[in-house]
């Protein structure tokens, strides 16, 4: 006898409470295997393919594409186990009966299913069993004649006679009656949705009418121009028509300019960043120290390494090597504070986060075990994580668990900053741009490659002497890379 099991949206990472359905990867009636990805969702941190921990027949999907669901909300139901006549759930004509029987058993607290679920919630976090080939079967029939029926799913409906979409097909929630709107990516769809733009009114400039990001941005600019024109007209009208208490039901006041105000919801990645930064400033008593350093020799060392052949070494990788060496000498900064236990937690391993700016906002990917990597390995890992960040494919595991952060804000063309610590870490090293400046070198004025380094630290984990010692060591390694070779 088959049983219908409900798969709920799992906890996808630290601090995430909701996710948006971007694309369904299965249809009602599909046969799925244990750990097969069934839906692609977008969280405040990344795009994630969610695997189902059960194997069987999909009997219902909850939520249309574009719907935001809280963690713990139902995603889909799966009929697992065997049918009344001994066939596996989803085996041809027995699927409908299996699902109906499973709904009855589930409603009456029936036995556990014969099929095993992995319990995994993310791809790559469990069995490596290959997904079974999906087969089309008829959706489960509802229970009748006094028999219990499964809970009615909240999902998109189709008029009678409308063909069912192929597995994995996109059906955007702004789709017209005759089919979905072709959009190049979920991020473009989201951009339109957050700005109140109806995609059905756009003519895509891509192949076969595909709507590109440029199409959406052009439409938004055009709408902005129209809004400004209407605002100007409203302002002129307000200037010539004074408001009166009788007309407004209260004190006279001007409404000029109100239409030009834009409110941006603090949600998604922007909301997650806002919450984390606010918590950092609320909980952490931070302080910042900084120093200028002559990076001429560091740049020469990098040029020599790259001239020797092999993969090119990045400046960020060399700075990361210096960071890990400094943390080995000053482990107080590779730490966090457990406020509940009133304890400082120091970490033996360095999981190095680095700030990366993307179209979706600021993210901080984490290089695991950075202290065990050489410059070449660090360069490759920085490149891989940066590309994944820009594509929006970082997993929650790649965005959490950092113990120290390196922030290269010099890429924005600025010299200095007092960064906010990436909670719950205890420190962050900031690096400004490396530019030619006048510098006294060996007693004479010369033009050297100069960089400003800053360290923001949690004053609970150490005092200024430790923070200053760490930063001075970093500066010494930047000025004389041979110092690093002598100490590692």
C-alpha beads as a LAMMPS data file, in Angstrom:
LAMMPS data file: protein, C-alpha beads

488 atoms
487 bonds

1 atom types
1 bond types

-500.0 500.0 xlo xhi
-500.0 500.0 ylo yhi
-500.0 500.0 zlo zhi

Masses

1 110.0

Atoms # bond

1 1 1 0.000 0.000 0.000
2 1 1 1.417 3.378 -0.984
3 1 1 1.489 6.348 1.314
4 1 1 1.556 10.045 0.430
5 1 1 4.344 11.956 2.161
6 1 1 4.573 15.737 2.329
7 1 1 7.950 17.348 1.606
8 1 1 8.311 20.769 3.210
9 1 1 10.684 23.613 2.316
10 1 1 13.804 22.800 4.364
11 1 1 16.100 25.167 6.209
12 1 1 18.499 26.158 3.416
13 1 1 21.134 27.912 5.480
14 1 1 21.998 30.141 8.390
15 1 1 19.375 32.786 9.055
16 1 1 17.208 32.052 5.987
17 1 1 13.487 32.054 6.723
18 1 1 11.942 32.043 3.239
19 1 1 12.628 31.299 -0.406
20 1 1 11.036 32.108 -3.749
21 1 1 10.072 29.382 -6.194
22 1 1 11.996 30.144 -9.382
23 1 1 11.417 27.009 -11.443
24 1 1 9.738 23.666 -10.921
25 1 1 11.867 20.766 -12.164
26 1 1 9.095 18.153 -11.949
27 1 1 5.405 17.958 -12.801
28 1 1 2.515 16.255 -11.040
29 1 1 2.648 12.604 -12.134
30 1 1 6.439 12.465 -12.542
31 1 1 8.381 9.628 -10.930
32 1 1 11.226 10.976 -8.791
33 1 1 14.174 9.271 -7.130
34 1 1 15.612 9.901 -3.681
35 1 1 17.663 13.125 -3.672
36 1 1 16.484 14.148 -7.140
37 1 1 16.242 17.976 -7.479
38 1 1 12.563 18.905 -7.773
39 1 1 12.519 22.711 -7.574
40 1 1 14.884 25.658 -7.968
41 1 1 14.428 28.378 -5.351
42 1 1 16.055 31.716 -4.727
43 1 1 16.917 32.709 -1.180
44 1 1 18.359 35.925 0.131
45 1 1 21.793 34.402 -0.465
46 1 1 21.748 32.230 -3.584
47 1 1 19.933 30.087 -6.129
48 1 1 19.468 26.560 -4.761
49 1 1 18.200 23.321 -6.293
50 1 1 16.223 21.497 -3.611
51 1 1 16.297 17.675 -3.739
52 1 1 13.395 15.565 -2.505
53 1 1 14.259 13.054 0.253
54 1 1 11.575 10.614 -0.965
55 1 1 11.273 8.424 -4.041
56 1 1 7.912 7.899 -5.672
57 1 1 5.232 9.710 -7.694
58 1 1 4.650 13.454 -7.388
59 1 1 0.965 13.867 -6.494
60 1 1 0.829 17.637 -5.858
61 1 1 2.926 20.799 -6.059
62 1 1 2.389 23.721 -3.692
63 1 1 2.950 27.216 -5.041
64 1 1 3.405 28.702 -8.489
65 1 1 6.696 30.005 -9.813
66 1 1 7.353 33.405 -8.278
67 1 1 5.668 32.488 -4.990
68 1 1 7.566 33.133 -1.743
69 1 1 7.281 30.335 0.809
70 1 1 8.435 30.317 4.444
71 1 1 10.725 27.557 5.690
72 1 1 8.536 24.646 6.753
73 1 1 5.764 25.301 4.207
74 1 1 4.720 22.342 1.997
75 1 1 6.548 22.070 -1.342
76 1 1 5.068 18.899 -2.804
77 1 1 3.614 15.510 -1.924
78 1 1 4.987 12.152 -3.089
79 1 1 3.276 8.755 -3.159
80 1 1 5.823 6.185 -1.952
81 1 1 5.763 2.474 -1.226
82 1 1 3.732 -0.194 -3.066
83 1 1 0.233 -0.161 -4.461
84 1 1 -2.520 -2.478 -3.318
85 1 1 -1.703 -4.952 -6.112
86 1 1 2.023 -5.084 -5.226
87 1 1 3.401 -2.723 -7.872
88 1 1 5.713 0.152 -6.882
89 1 1 4.100 3.574 -6.586
90 1 1 4.062 5.229 -9.967
91 1 1 4.075 1.963 -11.914
92 1 1 1.733 2.707 -14.782
93 1 1 -1.988 2.410 -14.133
94 1 1 -1.607 1.748 -10.437
95 1 1 -0.446 5.305 -9.722
96 1 1 -3.871 6.799 -9.209
97 1 1 -4.925 4.039 -6.834
98 1 1 -1.633 4.266 -4.955
99 1 1 -1.957 7.978 -4.425
100 1 1 -5.556 7.695 -3.304
101 1 1 -4.753 4.857 -0.923
102 1 1 -1.757 6.813 0.352
103 1 1 -3.953 9.826 1.000
104 1 1 -6.288 7.595 3.033
105 1 1 -3.424 6.051 5.005
106 1 1 -1.806 9.441 5.619
107 1 1 -5.072 10.921 6.876
108 1 1 -5.659 8.015 9.266
109 1 1 -2.090 7.867 10.577
110 1 1 -1.119 4.774 8.556
111 1 1 2.128 2.876 8.604
112 1 1 5.482 4.274 7.481
113 1 1 6.258 3.940 3.757
114 1 1 8.413 1.154 2.426
115 1 1 10.603 3.586 0.476
116 1 1 13.426 5.313 2.342
117 1 1 14.042 9.035 2.359
118 1 1 17.562 10.395 2.638
119 1 1 16.674 13.335 4.858
120 1 1 18.982 15.540 2.786
121 1 1 17.930 19.040 1.852
122 1 1 20.651 20.206 -0.538
123 1 1 22.270 18.680 -3.604
124 1 1 25.619 17.175 -2.694
125 1 1 24.760 16.666 0.975
126 1 1 24.092 12.937 0.943
127 1 1 23.676 9.986 -1.356
128 1 1 25.156 10.067 -4.823
129 1 1 22.373 7.922 -6.232
130 1 1 21.631 8.991 -9.813
131 1 1 18.091 10.331 -10.355
132 1 1 15.778 7.872 -12.062
133 1 1 14.421 8.722 -15.473
134 1 1 11.085 10.436 -15.039
135 1 1 8.002 8.748 -16.457
136 1 1 4.651 10.347 -17.139
137 1 1 1.773 8.783 -15.220
138 1 1 -1.711 9.963 -14.493
139 1 1 -2.091 12.260 -11.452
140 1 1 -3.643 10.733 -8.372
141 1 1 -7.426 10.629 -8.298
142 1 1 -9.132 12.233 -5.272
143 1 1 -10.701 9.907 -2.725
144 1 1 -14.486 9.580 -2.965
145 1 1 -17.427 7.640 -1.477
146 1 1 -16.607 8.541 2.107
147 1 1 -12.884 7.961 1.789
148 1 1 -10.563 10.703 3.035
149 1 1 -8.926 12.879 0.400
150 1 1 -5.440 14.417 0.516
151 1 1 -5.118 18.136 1.430
152 1 1 -5.886 20.358 -1.551
153 1 1 -2.639 21.952 -2.799
154 1 1 -2.336 25.642 -3.545
155 1 1 -1.085 25.638 -7.104
156 1 1 -1.663 27.098 -10.537
157 1 1 -4.715 25.763 -12.373
158 1 1 -5.291 25.292 -16.090
159 1 1 -8.567 25.465 -18.033
160 1 1 -9.994 22.117 -19.063
161 1 1 -8.330 20.794 -22.185
162 1 1 -5.173 22.865 -21.776
163 1 1 -2.111 20.635 -22.327
164 1 1 0.109 20.075 -19.297
165 1 1 3.545 21.684 -19.500
166 1 1 6.542 19.476 -20.146
167 1 1 8.720 18.579 -17.147
168 1 1 10.909 21.500 -16.116
169 1 1 9.087 24.008 -18.365
170 1 1 8.857 27.582 -17.100
171 1 1 5.363 28.921 -16.453
172 1 1 5.845 32.447 -15.206
173 1 1 3.098 33.803 -13.017
174 1 1 2.644 36.783 -15.334
175 1 1 1.995 34.441 -18.258
176 1 1 -0.705 35.384 -20.754
177 1 1 -3.597 33.058 -21.470
178 1 1 -1.918 31.547 -24.527
179 1 1 1.385 30.605 -22.889
180 1 1 4.268 31.752 -20.678
181 1 1 6.214 34.955 -21.144
182 1 1 9.710 34.081 -22.429
183 1 1 12.221 35.719 -20.034
184 1 1 16.001 35.203 -20.155
185 1 1 16.415 34.611 -16.406
186 1 1 14.554 34.554 -13.080
187 1 1 16.480 37.656 -11.992
188 1 1 15.028 39.611 -14.915
189 1 1 11.551 38.403 -13.978
190 1 1 12.171 39.468 -10.400
191 1 1 13.433 42.907 -11.473
192 1 1 10.192 43.444 -13.361
193 1 1 8.049 42.181 -10.501
194 1 1 9.700 44.356 -7.846
195 1 1 9.164 47.435 -10.013
196 1 1 5.557 46.602 -10.862
197 1 1 6.257 46.019 -14.548
198 1 1 3.863 43.751 -16.486
199 1 1 6.037 41.520 -18.692
200 1 1 3.053 40.690 -20.902
201 1 1 3.174 44.254 -22.225
202 1 1 6.825 44.039 -23.300
203 1 1 8.154 43.010 -26.709
204 1 1 11.377 41.104 -26.172
205 1 1 14.378 41.948 -28.327
206 1 1 15.975 38.511 -27.942
207 1 1 15.538 35.432 -30.151
208 1 1 11.880 34.416 -30.570
209 1 1 10.767 37.426 -28.546
210 1 1 12.872 36.533 -25.487
211 1 1 12.720 39.350 -22.919
212 1 1 16.213 40.477 -21.916
213 1 1 17.362 42.523 -18.954
214 1 1 17.937 45.458 -21.310
215 1 1 14.253 45.313 -22.328
216 1 1 13.102 45.548 -18.718
217 1 1 15.556 48.347 -17.880
218 1 1 14.472 50.310 -20.978
219 1 1 10.823 49.976 -19.950
220 1 1 11.621 51.094 -16.411
221 1 1 13.530 54.125 -17.689
222 1 1 10.614 55.012 -19.934
223 1 1 8.211 54.655 -17.002
224 1 1 10.509 56.841 -14.887
225 1 1 10.454 59.555 -17.537
226 1 1 6.658 59.442 -17.587
227 1 1 6.509 59.606 -13.779
228 1 1 8.773 62.665 -13.755
229 1 1 6.550 64.365 -16.336
230 1 1 3.453 63.646 -14.254
231 1 1 5.219 64.819 -11.110
232 1 1 6.172 68.098 -12.779
233 1 1 2.559 68.633 -13.832
234 1 1 1.330 67.814 -10.333
235 1 1 3.853 70.206 -8.795
236 1 1 2.757 73.009 -11.125
237 1 1 -0.886 72.326 -10.271
238 1 1 -0.138 72.336 -6.548
239 1 1 1.689 75.650 -6.885
240 1 1 -1.345 77.330 -8.454
241 1 1 -4.010 75.597 -6.291
242 1 1 -3.440 76.220 -2.575
243 1 1 -4.624 73.487 -0.245
244 1 1 -7.285 74.412 2.315
245 1 1 -8.187 72.783 5.628
246 1 1 -11.748 72.197 4.411
247 1 1 -10.525 70.345 1.337
248 1 1 -8.004 68.159 3.132
249 1 1 -9.855 67.557 6.375
250 1 1 -6.921 68.992 8.370
251 1 1 -4.117 71.569 8.292
252 1 1 -3.158 72.801 4.859
253 1 1 -0.055 71.104 3.466
254 1 1 1.614 70.768 0.094
255 1 1 1.809 67.392 -1.639
256 1 1 4.405 68.597 -4.146
257 1 1 7.139 66.022 -4.701
258 1 1 5.313 63.162 -2.965
259 1 1 4.922 61.288 -6.240
260 1 1 8.704 61.272 -6.773
261 1 1 9.398 59.279 -3.591
262 1 1 10.456 55.671 -4.197
263 1 1 10.183 53.016 -1.499
264 1 1 12.406 49.960 -1.884
265 1 1 11.434 46.916 0.219
266 1 1 14.203 45.598 2.449
267 1 1 13.849 41.979 1.416
268 1 1 15.828 39.288 -0.309
269 1 1 19.566 39.750 -0.269
270 1 1 19.258 43.466 0.579
271 1 1 17.160 42.618 3.611
272 1 1 19.545 39.871 4.729
273 1 1 22.516 42.247 4.483
274 1 1 20.632 44.947 6.397
275 1 1 19.747 42.552 9.203
276 1 1 23.296 41.236 9.505
277 1 1 24.928 44.675 9.500
278 1 1 22.435 45.984 12.051
279 1 1 23.100 43.021 14.308
280 1 1 26.850 43.531 13.970
281 1 1 26.657 47.185 14.983
282 1 1 24.243 46.386 17.825
283 1 1 26.202 43.500 19.366
284 1 1 29.870 44.123 18.541
285 1 1 31.898 46.918 20.183
286 1 1 34.198 47.423 17.204
287 1 1 37.274 49.581 16.767
288 1 1 39.423 50.317 13.714
289 1 1 43.145 50.919 13.200
290 1 1 44.916 51.547 9.893
291 1 1 48.330 52.023 8.343
292 1 1 49.831 52.934 4.963
293 1 1 52.222 50.400 3.451
294 1 1 54.653 50.380 0.533
295 1 1 53.378 47.554 -1.711
296 1 1 56.067 47.986 -4.386
297 1 1 57.939 44.800 -3.466
298 1 1 54.709 42.808 -3.195
299 1 1 53.758 43.814 -6.739
300 1 1 57.252 42.946 -7.995
301 1 1 57.028 39.546 -6.305
302 1 1 53.696 38.857 -7.996
303 1 1 55.094 39.894 -11.392
304 1 1 58.050 37.548 -10.935
305 1 1 55.787 34.636 -9.944
306 1 1 53.570 35.184 -12.991
307 1 1 56.566 35.514 -15.309
308 1 1 57.761 32.064 -14.241
309 1 1 54.844 30.425 -16.045
310 1 1 51.857 28.507 -14.797
311 1 1 48.527 29.917 -13.567
312 1 1 48.517 33.639 -12.838
313 1 1 48.540 34.620 -9.173
314 1 1 46.118 37.332 -8.035
315 1 1 46.918 40.133 -5.603
316 1 1 43.976 38.980 -3.480
317 1 1 45.538 35.521 -3.167
318 1 1 48.835 37.008 -1.912
319 1 1 46.951 39.149 0.601
320 1 1 45.055 36.047 1.724
321 1 1 48.338 34.195 2.300
322 1 1 49.526 37.131 4.405
323 1 1 46.226 37.093 6.349
324 1 1 46.453 33.411 7.227
325 1 1 50.084 33.821 8.349
326 1 1 49.108 36.795 10.519
327 1 1 46.223 34.865 12.079
328 1 1 48.628 32.053 12.966
329 1 1 50.641 34.613 14.970
330 1 1 47.571 36.386 16.378
331 1 1 44.882 33.677 16.801
332 1 1 42.810 35.967 19.017
333 1 1 41.354 37.510 15.848
334 1 1 40.265 34.197 14.291
335 1 1 37.371 33.977 16.694
336 1 1 33.815 34.860 17.638
337 1 1 31.980 35.656 20.877
338 1 1 29.320 33.376 22.356
339 1 1 27.246 35.990 24.159
340 1 1 24.966 33.413 25.796
341 1 1 27.856 31.507 27.382
342 1 1 30.007 34.660 27.791
343 1 1 32.890 32.895 26.081
344 1 1 35.354 33.748 23.321
345 1 1 35.440 30.933 20.755
346 1 1 38.785 30.622 18.911
347 1 1 39.101 28.560 15.747
348 1 1 42.093 26.467 14.732
349 1 1 41.124 26.540 11.037
350 1 1 40.851 29.684 8.929
351 1 1 37.754 29.846 6.746
352 1 1 38.402 33.082 4.902
353 1 1 35.470 35.136 3.659
354 1 1 35.905 37.817 1.013
355 1 1 33.477 40.526 -0.019
356 1 1 32.136 40.218 -3.577
357 1 1 29.847 42.777 -5.207
358 1 1 27.257 41.306 -7.583
359 1 1 24.139 42.478 -9.397
360 1 1 22.103 40.926 -6.587
361 1 1 24.054 42.811 -3.947
362 1 1 26.989 42.214 -1.621
363 1 1 27.792 38.603 -0.757
364 1 1 30.658 37.082 1.219
365 1 1 31.755 33.689 -0.171
366 1 1 33.999 31.615 2.089
367 1 1 37.246 29.868 1.140
368 1 1 37.413 26.765 3.322
369 1 1 40.702 25.903 5.043
370 1 1 42.458 28.903 3.542
371 1 1 45.434 28.334 5.878
372 1 1 46.243 25.078 4.047
373 1 1 46.238 26.583 0.526
374 1 1 49.096 28.097 -1.455
375 1 1 48.780 31.213 -3.624
376 1 1 47.870 29.219 -6.724
377 1 1 45.088 27.300 -4.973
378 1 1 43.741 30.480 -3.391
379 1 1 43.685 32.234 -6.777
380 1 1 41.681 29.399 -8.317
381 1 1 39.208 29.260 -5.441
382 1 1 38.687 33.024 -5.415
383 1 1 37.970 32.902 -9.160
384 1 1 35.531 29.995 -8.817
385 1 1 33.570 31.548 -5.963
386 1 1 33.485 34.985 -7.602
387 1 1 32.050 33.542 -10.812
388 1 1 29.452 31.578 -8.845
389 1 1 28.541 34.740 -6.907
390 1 1 27.943 36.691 -10.110
391 1 1 25.874 33.853 -11.559
392 1 1 23.854 33.543 -8.363
393 1 1 24.713 29.861 -7.942
394 1 1 26.548 29.930 -4.619
395 1 1 25.231 27.403 -2.131
396 1 1 24.409 28.399 1.458
397 1 1 27.382 26.298 2.577
398 1 1 29.663 28.515 0.460
399 1 1 28.240 31.648 2.085
400 1 1 28.413 30.685 5.749
401 1 1 30.906 29.476 8.317
402 1 1 33.600 32.126 7.842
403 1 1 35.999 32.918 10.688
404 1 1 37.703 36.038 9.246
405 1 1 36.954 38.324 6.290
406 1 1 39.239 40.013 3.755
407 1 1 37.623 43.051 2.115
408 1 1 39.360 44.406 -0.987
409 1 1 37.443 47.670 -1.442
410 1 1 40.338 49.030 -3.493
411 1 1 38.588 47.578 -6.568
412 1 1 36.102 50.445 -6.223
413 1 1 38.895 52.987 -6.547
414 1 1 38.928 54.109 -2.904
415 1 1 41.831 54.323 -0.474
416 1 1 40.311 53.587 2.919
417 1 1 37.271 52.402 4.821
418 1 1 36.083 51.422 8.296
419 1 1 34.159 48.248 7.393
420 1 1 31.459 46.697 9.553
421 1 1 32.472 43.289 10.916
422 1 1 30.786 40.309 9.263
423 1 1 28.847 38.999 12.273
424 1 1 29.583 36.726 14.130
425 1 1 33.270 37.020 13.199
426 1 1 35.654 39.099 15.293
427 1 1 37.665 41.016 12.683
428 1 1 37.945 42.161 9.083
429 1 1 40.991 43.331 7.131
430 1 1 40.306 46.074 4.597
431 1 1 42.591 46.787 1.629
432 1 1 42.429 49.989 -0.415
433 1 1 43.655 50.642 -3.933
434 1 1 47.368 50.305 -4.709
435 1 1 48.472 53.542 -6.391
436 1 1 51.737 55.427 -7.077
437 1 1 52.422 57.981 -4.338
438 1 1 55.390 59.985 -3.027
439 1 1 57.145 57.881 -0.369
440 1 1 60.391 58.122 1.545
441 1 1 62.334 55.018 0.546
442 1 1 65.837 54.351 1.920
443 1 1 66.134 57.974 3.016
444 1 1 65.086 59.493 -0.303
445 1 1 61.803 60.687 -1.735
446 1 1 60.554 58.291 -4.434
447 1 1 57.364 57.266 -6.198
448 1 1 56.213 53.956 -4.737
449 1 1 53.121 51.730 -4.937
450 1 1 51.257 52.568 -1.712
451 1 1 48.223 50.888 -0.140
452 1 1 46.182 51.700 2.947
453 1 1 45.355 48.750 5.223
454 1 1 42.669 48.874 7.914
455 1 1 41.633 46.395 10.591
456 1 1 38.223 46.530 12.248
457 1 1 38.094 44.243 15.269
458 1 1 35.818 43.193 18.116
459 1 1 37.307 44.835 21.208
460 1 1 35.937 42.010 23.361
461 1 1 38.318 39.429 21.873
462 1 1 41.522 41.465 22.173
463 1 1 42.988 44.835 23.047
464 1 1 44.593 47.404 20.791
465 1 1 48.058 45.921 21.209
466 1 1 47.031 42.630 19.612
467 1 1 45.121 44.372 16.804
468 1 1 48.044 46.706 16.162
469 1 1 50.501 43.801 16.148
470 1 1 48.400 41.921 13.606
471 1 1 48.112 44.931 11.301
472 1 1 51.800 45.781 11.600
473 1 1 52.750 42.215 10.673
474 1 1 50.468 42.376 7.622
475 1 1 52.051 45.673 6.578
476 1 1 55.572 44.261 7.033
477 1 1 54.718 41.301 4.774
478 1 1 53.287 43.661 2.151
479 1 1 56.439 45.789 2.240
480 1 1 58.862 42.868 2.443
481 1 1 57.335 39.592 1.220
482 1 1 60.470 37.782 2.410
483 1 1 59.138 38.271 5.969
484 1 1 56.346 35.882 5.073
485 1 1 58.807 33.260 3.808
486 1 1 60.769 33.424 7.055
487 1 1 57.717 32.859 9.264
488 1 1 55.702 30.136 7.493

Bonds

1 1 1 2
2 1 2 3
3 1 3 4
4 1 4 5
5 1 5 6
6 1 6 7
7 1 7 8
8 1 8 9
9 1 9 10
10 1 10 11
11 1 11 12
12 1 12 13
13 1 13 14
14 1 14 15
15 1 15 16
16 1 16 17
17 1 17 18
18 1 18 19
19 1 19 20
20 1 20 21
21 1 21 22
22 1 22 23
23 1 23 24
24 1 24 25
25 1 25 26
26 1 26 27
27 1 27 28
28 1 28 29
29 1 29 30
30 1 30 31
31 1 31 32
32 1 32 33
33 1 33 34
34 1 34 35
35 1 35 36
36 1 36 37
37 1 37 38
38 1 38 39
39 1 39 40
40 1 40 41
41 1 41 42
42 1 42 43
43 1 43 44
44 1 44 45
45 1 45 46
46 1 46 47
47 1 47 48
48 1 48 49
49 1 49 50
50 1 50 51
51 1 51 52
52 1 52 53
53 1 53 54
54 1 54 55
55 1 55 56
56 1 56 57
57 1 57 58
58 1 58 59
59 1 59 60
60 1 60 61
61 1 61 62
62 1 62 63
63 1 63 64
64 1 64 65
65 1 65 66
66 1 66 67
67 1 67 68
68 1 68 69
69 1 69 70
70 1 70 71
71 1 71 72
72 1 72 73
73 1 73 74
74 1 74 75
75 1 75 76
76 1 76 77
77 1 77 78
78 1 78 79
79 1 79 80
80 1 80 81
81 1 81 82
82 1 82 83
83 1 83 84
84 1 84 85
85 1 85 86
86 1 86 87
87 1 87 88
88 1 88 89
89 1 89 90
90 1 90 91
91 1 91 92
92 1 92 93
93 1 93 94
94 1 94 95
95 1 95 96
96 1 96 97
97 1 97 98
98 1 98 99
99 1 99 100
100 1 100 101
101 1 101 102
102 1 102 103
103 1 103 104
104 1 104 105
105 1 105 106
106 1 106 107
107 1 107 108
108 1 108 109
109 1 109 110
110 1 110 111
111 1 111 112
112 1 112 113
113 1 113 114
114 1 114 115
115 1 115 116
116 1 116 117
117 1 117 118
118 1 118 119
119 1 119 120
120 1 120 121
121 1 121 122
122 1 122 123
123 1 123 124
124 1 124 125
125 1 125 126
126 1 126 127
127 1 127 128
128 1 128 129
129 1 129 130
130 1 130 131
131 1 131 132
132 1 132 133
133 1 133 134
134 1 134 135
135 1 135 136
136 1 136 137
137 1 137 138
138 1 138 139
139 1 139 140
140 1 140 141
141 1 141 142
142 1 142 143
143 1 143 144
144 1 144 145
145 1 145 146
146 1 146 147
147 1 147 148
148 1 148 149
149 1 149 150
150 1 150 151
151 1 151 152
152 1 152 153
153 1 153 154
154 1 154 155
155 1 155 156
156 1 156 157
157 1 157 158
158 1 158 159
159 1 159 160
160 1 160 161
161 1 161 162
162 1 162 163
163 1 163 164
164 1 164 165
165 1 165 166
166 1 166 167
167 1 167 168
168 1 168 169
169 1 169 170
170 1 170 171
171 1 171 172
172 1 172 173
173 1 173 174
174 1 174 175
175 1 175 176
176 1 176 177
177 1 177 178
178 1 178 179
179 1 179 180
180 1 180 181
181 1 181 182
182 1 182 183
183 1 183 184
184 1 184 185
185 1 185 186
186 1 186 187
187 1 187 188
188 1 188 189
189 1 189 190
190 1 190 191
191 1 191 192
192 1 192 193
193 1 193 194
194 1 194 195
195 1 195 196
196 1 196 197
197 1 197 198
198 1 198 199
199 1 199 200
200 1 200 201
201 1 201 202
202 1 202 203
203 1 203 204
204 1 204 205
205 1 205 206
206 1 206 207
207 1 207 208
208 1 208 209
209 1 209 210
210 1 210 211
211 1 211 212
212 1 212 213
213 1 213 214
214 1 214 215
215 1 215 216
216 1 216 217
217 1 217 218
218 1 218 219
219 1 219 220
220 1 220 221
221 1 221 222
222 1 222 223
223 1 223 224
224 1 224 225
225 1 225 226
226 1 226 227
227 1 227 228
228 1 228 229
229 1 229 230
230 1 230 231
231 1 231 232
232 1 232 233
233 1 233 234
234 1 234 235
235 1 235 236
236 1 236 237
237 1 237 238
238 1 238 239
239 1 239 240
240 1 240 241
241 1 241 242
242 1 242 243
243 1 243 244
244 1 244 245
245 1 245 246
246 1 246 247
247 1 247 248
248 1 248 249
249 1 249 250
250 1 250 251
251 1 251 252
252 1 252 253
253 1 253 254
254 1 254 255
255 1 255 256
256 1 256 257
257 1 257 258
258 1 258 259
259 1 259 260
260 1 260 261
261 1 261 262
262 1 262 263
263 1 263 264
264 1 264 265
265 1 265 266
266 1 266 267
267 1 267 268
268 1 268 269
269 1 269 270
270 1 270 271
271 1 271 272
272 1 272 273
273 1 273 274
274 1 274 275
275 1 275 276
276 1 276 277
277 1 277 278
278 1 278 279
279 1 279 280
280 1 280 281
281 1 281 282
282 1 282 283
283 1 283 284
284 1 284 285
285 1 285 286
286 1 286 287
287 1 287 288
288 1 288 289
289 1 289 290
290 1 290 291
291 1 291 292
292 1 292 293
293 1 293 294
294 1 294 295
295 1 295 296
296 1 296 297
297 1 297 298
298 1 298 299
299 1 299 300
300 1 300 301
301 1 301 302
302 1 302 303
303 1 303 304
304 1 304 305
305 1 305 306
306 1 306 307
307 1 307 308
308 1 308 309
309 1 309 310
310 1 310 311
311 1 311 312
312 1 312 313
313 1 313 314
314 1 314 315
315 1 315 316
316 1 316 317
317 1 317 318
318 1 318 319
319 1 319 320
320 1 320 321
321 1 321 322
322 1 322 323
323 1 323 324
324 1 324 325
325 1 325 326
326 1 326 327
327 1 327 328
328 1 328 329
329 1 329 330
330 1 330 331
331 1 331 332
332 1 332 333
333 1 333 334
334 1 334 335
335 1 335 336
336 1 336 337
337 1 337 338
338 1 338 339
339 1 339 340
340 1 340 341
341 1 341 342
342 1 342 343
343 1 343 344
344 1 344 345
345 1 345 346
346 1 346 347
347 1 347 348
348 1 348 349
349 1 349 350
350 1 350 351
351 1 351 352
352 1 352 353
353 1 353 354
354 1 354 355
355 1 355 356
356 1 356 357
357 1 357 358
358 1 358 359
359 1 359 360
360 1 360 361
361 1 361 362
362 1 362 363
363 1 363 364
364 1 364 365
365 1 365 366
366 1 366 367
367 1 367 368
368 1 368 369
369 1 369 370
370 1 370 371
371 1 371 372
372 1 372 373
373 1 373 374
374 1 374 375
375 1 375 376
376 1 376 377
377 1 377 378
378 1 378 379
379 1 379 380
380 1 380 381
381 1 381 382
382 1 382 383
383 1 383 384
384 1 384 385
385 1 385 386
386 1 386 387
387 1 387 388
388 1 388 389
389 1 389 390
390 1 390 391
391 1 391 392
392 1 392 393
393 1 393 394
394 1 394 395
395 1 395 396
396 1 396 397
397 1 397 398
398 1 398 399
399 1 399 400
400 1 400 401
401 1 401 402
402 1 402 403
403 1 403 404
404 1 404 405
405 1 405 406
406 1 406 407
407 1 407 408
408 1 408 409
409 1 409 410
410 1 410 411
411 1 411 412
412 1 412 413
413 1 413 414
414 1 414 415
415 1 415 416
416 1 416 417
417 1 417 418
418 1 418 419
419 1 419 420
420 1 420 421
421 1 421 422
422 1 422 423
423 1 423 424
424 1 424 425
425 1 425 426
426 1 426 427
427 1 427 428
428 1 428 429
429 1 429 430
430 1 430 431
431 1 431 432
432 1 432 433
433 1 433 434
434 1 434 435
435 1 435 436
436 1 436 437
437 1 437 438
438 1 438 439
439 1 439 440
440 1 440 441
441 1 441 442
442 1 442 443
443 1 443 444
444 1 444 445
445 1 445 446
446 1 446 447
447 1 447 448
448 1 448 449
449 1 449 450
450 1 450 451
451 1 451 452
452 1 452 453
453 1 453 454
454 1 454 455
455 1 455 456
456 1 456 457
457 1 457 458
458 1 458 459
459 1 459 460
460 1 460 461
461 1 461 462
462 1 462 463
463 1 463 464
464 1 464 465
465 1 465 466
466 1 466 467
467 1 467 468
468 1 468 469
469 1 469 470
470 1 470 471
471 1 471 472
472 1 472 473
473 1 473 474
474 1 474 475
475 1 475 476
476 1 476 477
477 1 477 478
478 1 478 479
479 1 479 480
480 1 480 481
481 1 481 482
482 1 482 483
483 1 483 484
484 1 484 485
485 1 485 486
486 1 486 487
487 1 487 488
